Amino acid sequence: MGSLNGGAALRAAALAVALAVAALATGCNGGTVDSHALKRDAEKVASLATEGELLANDMAKGASTKYFARVHAKELSQAASDLADALSKRPTSPGIESDVRKLSRVAAKTSRHLEQLHLHPTSRNVAKSLEQPLTDDADAADKLAK
Amino acid sequence: MKIFQVALGILAAIGGFVDIGDLVFNVSAGATFGYQLLWVVVIGVVGIIVYSEMCGRVAAVSGKAVFDAVRERLGFRTGLMALISAQVVNLMTLTAEIGGLAICLQLLSGLPYRWLILLAGVGLAIVVWVTSFDWIERIFGYGGLCLLVFAVAAVKLHPVWGAVGHGFVPHMETESPLLYAYFAIGLLGAAMTPYEVYFYSSGGVEEQWGPKDLGLNKVNAMIGYGLGGFLSFALMIVGGSLFLDKGIEPEFLGSITLGAEVPLGQIGLLLGLVGILFAVSGAAIDTLFSGAYNLAQFLGWEWGRYRHPSGAPRFTLTWIVLLVLALGAVMTGVDPVQLTEFAVIFSAVALPLTYIPILLVANDRAYMREYVNGRLANTLGLIYLFVIMIVAVTAVPLLILTNVGQN
């Protein structure tokens, strides 16, 4: 193993770290929203709304716990809110601005619905009443993803 | 008492194989590709069994753990490179595990996340300080068995078993081959993450294995990692059955436990959370010890959990410093799940520096006497070395090309 070159390996590792940092940076919610990013973000919003609907369904059946429902609903709500904020501010490619802003509003609505689950983690009625709105949110986001 | 002796393998499997990285990658892989990547888990499980058995045998016959071999076989400079990469990946993983532990406690208690990070850190320090190695193995190994609830959940979700069976045959039905490759690399990296063998071989030395324990070593590696693989299958099937059709991208630990809650209700949720709690706690302890083992072995310090802390002061100081650094990192607000993905991919890059010296030492008759690798161990070892090289070379490009698995 004496042929292994420690300096070359070190440089390769440093390059790998630099590339990964660059990858992380590109993964952030910055930059212009193009049609591909719009599709990705719409799928994310639909995913959050659908997961919220799944949680609401369990809460309505009494199949979840108070703390899990409260904490997980908040996580989902926060993620939807972050997407809504980013989509309301970021510049867009020509021709898709209205869809991007519309998706921002859907994300904000999804966040508000999830926030209600967070605020009422033990109320089966509230959970039941939010199942359909969250399904509608997911459908609206899905339409924008196509 | 034999059943308790198998605990080392089970701890390594539950706290190593099924850690936050496996939870995230297996469920996400299922949610993205259904059951298509089950075959990759099989490859990863066989790989970790092959190399764990090898390094356990080296530990039993020569009394040397992995980083003793690294230092002796790679020389100081390249060995130092291996040490640095191992410690960076260890610290990233430890940070992710502590963050995951705090999230799990929050999902169980509803208390504020930052307070729970501190509680997790203090709790881990107390457990590591006051609990014997044997009991750490038993508590976290067997506590992690609560994860078996995901196997029940997988059955209750009524997957299409024909499709599950087809998943064990390598195939690719996707328009996103790069994303498929990224998940395959991530699953292999998560299965063969280096700290598992650091911990396993050092644990063998700690337990004073000798040649008479070689049978136990084989059983430990096969049962422990076999069980870990079984849990990985279950997690991927849950992801494929519950999330794929609904278009859900499970981005949180809470999403993963929904996989047990939906089919099994509160009891499924609670068992899932407790299982994850023990699994990530075990993994945090594995990585904590691994970091201290690696440094102590590389620098020739006294080391070992069986010694009183005053008998191995630099080893003890090392794990305390690592714990403080990881706590500081997770307190910055870094997302443990996202950090996990980076930790797994970087561990994939570091794989050759861990596994090459093990293969070399296991073939050295001066160390191993009549216990050197046989033909089967060498054939499998070389095949996996080839796989590991491919994984190491492609991991970072795939991370970039897929935007950390987002596209």
Interface residues (C-beta under 8 A of the other chain):
Chain A: M1 G2 L4 N5 G6 G7 A9 L10 A13 A16 L19 A20 A22 A23 L24 T26 G27 H36 R40 E43 K44 A46 S47 T50 E51 L54 L55 D58 K61 G62 A63 S64 T65 K66 Y67 F68 R70 V71 H72 E75 L76 A79 A138 D142
Chain B: R73 L74 G75 R77 T78 L80 M81 I84 S85 Q106 L107 L108 S109 G110 K246 G247 I248 E249 P250 E251 F252 G254 S255 T257 L258 E261 V262 G265 Q266 L269 L270 L273 F342 I345 F346 V349 L353 I356 P357 L360 V396 P397 L399 I400 N403 V404 Q406 N407
